[in-house]
Amino acid sequence: MDLLSDDEVTTALASLPGWEHVGDSIVRGREFADFRAAMLYVGAVAHVAESANHHPDVLIQWNRVTLTLSTHSAGGLTSADIALATRINALP
């Protein structure tokens, strides 16, 4: 899988609100009403990620969830990361 250029990442992120380019990853943090709501969101993300066979790093801090996407086997960002971020953004 080919790595995306910085320009390709910037263009893709223009249509992905909430995501930011950090190093060789894209990162999105979301805050929820409570721990339960955060865990329900993580479950929905897990379902989408499993169906895509592409998995984010997930950090849960009570009501805050931080997702980090990078294609580790490629050494950076690929179209798979952008596709999964798009699907995650479609979650409620």
Secondary structure, DSSP 4 states (H G I P E B T S, - for coil): -PPPPHHHHHHHHTTSTTEEEETTEEEEEEE-SSHHHHHHHHHHHHHHHHHHT---EEEEETTEEEEEE-BTTTTB--HHHHHHHHHHHT--
